[in-house]
Amino acid sequence: MTDLTELTMVEARDGLKKKAFTALELTDAFLAAIDKANPALNAFVLQTPEHARAQAQASDKRIVAGNARPLEGLPIGNKDLFCTNGIRTTACSKILDDFKPTYESTVGQNLWDAGAVMLGKLNNDEFAMGSSNETSAFGNVVSPWRRKGKGEKVSTDKLVPGGSSGGSSAAVAAGLCLAATATDTGGSIRQPAALTGTVGIKPTYGRCSRWGIVAFASSLDQAGPIAKTVRDAALMLKAMASHDPKDTTSVDAPVPDYEAAVGNGVKGLRVGIPKEYRVDGMSKEIQKLWDDGIAWLKTAGATIHDISLPHTKYALPAYYIVAPAECSSNLARYDGMRYGLRVSGDNLIDTYEKTRAAGFGKEVRRRILIGTYVLSAGYYDAYYLKAQKVRTLIKRDFDEAWSKVDVVLTPTTPSPAFAFGDKTGDPLAMYLEDIFTVTVNMAGLPGMSVPGGFSSEGTPLGLQLIGKPFDEETLFRTAQVIEDAAGRFTVPDKWWMKG
Amino acid sequence: MQVDEATVRRIARLARIKISDDEAKSLEKELSGILDWVKQLDEVDTAAVEPMTRVVAQKLKMRDDFITDGEIADAVTANAPLVEDHYFVVPKVVE
């Protein structure tokens, strides 16, 4: 029998339909893989095998009865930022302690209503603040990818899986789930997808409900999937997206059948290449990746156009005002009174201060303090308001580009996966990881990362596609052309399964 | 250097996060570095620009004014560190 964990989501769906295996067998295969791999990779912070088996058994009944739903019996991982009813949810922060929500996130509920099976909760950077999954209270996630070593040997250096959705990207790349939920505030779906050879899409702001997802920066946060293939990502997003009256920013528009768009090709599609993304010191391998992407789309019938997005360089500094400001406001709720950790002090204020000092990690504290500063009396106009105005200009750049092109192609990251500790000493060096992804959040647009090539170290690199608001379909059809040309990226050696 | 140690302590107090003397010193450097870096936004002329509020034009949603939730005190207090009869128990605030 084939290794069920190597199937794509679409292959697993077809296998269940043909009754080649049961949902329970499929779930058990993943549960066994997680047991074996998690000590090495640390992708899951909580495994929920009983919950998963119960869901899988219910799915098997439906499959036998002939009323299977779109994701019936398909096992996925759920980022620990998504609240799960009765199941511990921590955002990988000590401050949430043993928090067990009494409700389910809307995106999660949509997935379970579509028949998906939850294998457990996935690791992430604390409150999704990080680009390497090194800020989690549960420790680092290790990427299944390794660098080429000397001669024929593979290096044993541990690489980051990207962040903040590092548990999601590592678990999908390592075959510990068919696909995973993720969230993206400045690149947290696309950057980890790029670093692990997986596919990730951040849909348009408002496409997925934010209800029941632990908030980081509310005007930027958006949920989306990380998956093995473009088609799998389409399947996931179709189930995750919905209009939700409980999130006033969720958009009341029909959700298209993304899977149907996947094979439509790019004949006649106008692809924009923004000159501002050719940053100083761009490495040859990133340049080649980008050129390859351009050539593939051209060969498939797209036309290539140079465009200008003049405010690109201001996106990252504006982001580092808007995101910390909104984070300081959102995280004010963690006061140790109603849920989560409490460290008792001499009086109420002392209790607050001790609780928050003990509960929040270093990067989260740093961002809360920056946010508090830029929102404090006398500074609001100079920082937050200014940044929101710059955002308008960033969005306007794209609005003008859409008169000339249908989709924009860029690299996802400026460099391949790095090793632990490489960028933790300097917050600015880490923030630069998001230089190509953050504009998309600032403008609220959909963005997708699809594997496009390998670095000289033998690790994956991603190409990013940026689309018009609510035009995720164009991203899926363009990404499929890239996937067809670049092939699927699988880790050559499953070292993490060898104990 | 935009942020001095006194300012770091003031914003830490506003944010209700206790910081040690060592942390105050290193934060002074880190926050100044980040704030110096974001200062490049001053190059951008935004005099005639409105702040961004949303991605696509959308009418503010209204809902009917009736109760949709409630009578779930057990659920609301389920995760509290200290609870008594559906009340959150907090440190003494008024002497």
Contacts between the chains, C-beta under 8 A, distances in Angstrom:
chain1	res1	chain2	res2	distance
A	98	B	79	8.0
A	99	B	79	5.4
A	100	B	78	7.2
A	100	B	79	6.4
A	102	B	72	7.5
A	102	B	75	3.9
A	102	B	76	7.9
A	102	B	78	5.7
A	102	B	79	7.9
A	103	B	75	7.9
A	204	B	55	6.6
A	204	B	56	8.0
A	205	B	55	4.9
A	206	B	55	6.5
A	206	B	56	7.4
A	206	B	58	7.7
A	245	B	61	7.5
A	245	B	63	6.9
A	248	B	60	7.6
A	248	B	61	5.2
A	249	B	54	7.6
A	251	B	56	7.2
A	251	B	58	6.7
A	311	B	44	7.1
A	313	B	40	7.9
A	314	B	40	7.1
A	314	B	41	5.9
A	314	B	43	7.9
A	314	B	44	5.8
A	317	B	37	6.1
A	317	B	38	4.2
A	317	B	40	5.6
A	317	B	41	5.5
A	318	B	38	7.6
A	318	B	41	6.1
A	320	B	34	6.4
A	320	B	37	7.5
A	320	B	38	5.7
A	321	B	38	5.6
A	321	B	41	7.7
A	328	B	15	6.4
A	332	B	16	8.0
A	335	B	16	7.5
A	336	B	81	6.5
A	337	B	80	7.3
A	337	B	81	7.5
A	337	B	88	5.6
A	337	B	90	5.3
A	338	B	77	7.9
A	338	B	79	7.3
A	338	B	80	5.5
A	338	B	88	5.8
A	339	B	79	3.6
A	339	B	80	6.0
A	339	B	81	7.7
A	340	B	79	7.1
A	340	B	81	7.5
A	341	B	81	7.6
A	342	B	81	4.0
A	342	B	82	7.4
A	344	B	91	7.1
A	345	B	91	7.5
A	347	B	91	6.2
A	347	B	92	7.4
A	348	B	90	6.8
A	348	B	91	4.7
A	348	B	92	7.6
A	348	B	93	5.3
A	349	B	16	6.9
A	350	B	18	7.9
A	351	B	91	5.2
A	352	B	16	4.2
A	353	B	13	7.9
A	353	B	16	5.3
A	353	B	17	6.1
A	353	B	18	3.9
A	354	B	18	5.6
A	356	B	15	7.5
A	356	B	16	5.6
A	356	B	17	4.7
A	356	B	18	7.4
A	357	B	17	5.3
A	357	B	18	4.0
A	357	B	19	7.0
A	360	B	17	7.0
A	365	B	17	5.7
A	365	B	19	8.0
A	366	B	27	7.2
A	366	B	30	6.3
A	366	B	31	7.5
A	368	B	15	5.1
A	368	B	17	6.6
A	369	B	8	7.4
A	369	B	11	5.5
A	369	B	12	6.3
A	369	B	15	5.8
A	369	B	17	7.1
A	369	B	27	6.5
A	369	B	31	6.3
A	370	B	31	6.1
A	370	B	34	6.0
A	370	B	35	7.4
A	372	B	11	4.7
A	372	B	14	5.2
A	372	B	15	4.3
A	373	B	3	7.2
A	373	B	7	7.6
A	373	B	11	4.9
A	373	B	31	6.8
A	373	B	35	7.3
A	376	B	11	6.4
A	376	B	14	6.4
A	383	B	38	7.4
A	385	B	51	5.7
A	386	B	41	5.7
A	386	B	46	6.3
A	387	B	38	7.8
A	387	B	41	6.6
A	388	B	51	3.5
A	388	B	52	5.3
A	388	B	53	7.8
A	389	B	44	8.0
A	389	B	46	3.8
A	389	B	49	4.4
A	389	B	50	7.1
A	389	B	51	5.1
A	389	B	52	7.5
A	390	B	41	5.7
A	390	B	44	5.6
A	390	B	46	6.5
A	390	B	49	8.0
A	391	B	51	7.3
A	391	B	52	4.0
A	392	B	49	5.2
A	392	B	50	5.9
A	392	B	51	6.4
A	392	B	52	4.4
A	393	B	44	6.7
A	393	B	46	7.2
A	393	B	49	6.2
A	395	B	52	6.0
A	395	B	55	7.6
A	427	B	30	6.3
A	427	B	33	7.7
A	427	B	34	6.6
A	428	B	33	6.6
A	428	B	34	6.9
A	428	B	37	6.2
A	443	B	55	7.2
A	444	B	54	7.5
A	444	B	55	3.0
A	444	B	56	7.8
A	445	B	55	7.5
A	469	B	55	5.6
A	469	B	56	5.1
A	470	B	56	7.3
